[in-house]
Amino acid sequence: MSRKAINRIKVVLVEKNLSSKWLAEQLGKNEATISRWCTNDVQPTLNTLASIAELLGVQITDLINKEHK
């Protein structure tokens, strides 16, 4: 079974020319945690997703793959 891409954190980081290391530092999280979010192994909480959106200057909906079913 293939893993569905629920969040677009990695895509938005690339669009903004930012690294997962930068995001980890901003959020005070481990880089491995950010990596798991970026590969959709696990999902951040809604509160964390809101913090990521604020840091990246995007709407929270921009971080969610709208085609996920």
C-alpha positions in Angstrom: 0.0 0.0 0.0 1.4 3.4 -1.0 1.6 6.2 1.5 -0.7 9.2 0.7 0.8 12.7 0.8 -1.5 14.3 3.3 0.6 17.4 4.0 2.6 19.7 1.7 5.2 20.9 4.2 8.1 19.7 2.1 6.7 21.3 -1.1 6.1 24.7 0.6 9.6 24.6 2.1 11.1 24.1 -1.3 8.9 26.8 -2.8 10.1 29.2 -0.1 13.7 28.1 -0.5 13.9 27.0 3.2 15.3 23.8 4.8 13.8 21.3 7.2 16.7 22.3 9.5 15.5 25.9 9.5 12.0 24.8 10.3 13.2 22.5 13.1 15.1 25.4 14.6 12.2 27.8 14.4 9.8 25.3 16.0 12.3 23.9 18.6 11.8 20.4 17.2 14.2 17.6 16.3 15.2 17.5 12.6 14.1 13.9 12.5 10.5 14.9 13.4 10.4 17.5 10.6 11.7 14.8 8.2 8.9 12.5 9.2 6.4 15.2 8.6 8.0 16.0 5.2 7.8 12.4 4.1 4.3 12.0 5.5 5.3 9.2 7.8 3.5 11.1 10.6 1.5 14.2 10.7 2.0 17.3 12.9 -0.8 18.4 15.2 -3.2 21.0 14.0 -1.6 23.6 16.4 1.8 22.8 15.0 0.5 23.0 11.4 -0.9 26.4 12.3 2.6 27.4 13.6 4.3 26.1 10.5 1.8 28.1 8.3 2.6 31.3 10.2 6.3 30.8 10.0 6.1 30.1 6.2 3.7 33.0 5.6 1.0 30.8 4.1 -2.5 29.7 4.9 -2.9 26.4 6.8 -4.8 25.1 3.8 -1.7 25.6 1.7 0.0 22.9 3.8 -2.7 20.3 3.2 -2.9 18.2 0.0 -6.4 18.9 -1.2 -6.5 15.8 -3.3 -6.0 13.5 -0.4 -9.0 11.1 0.0 
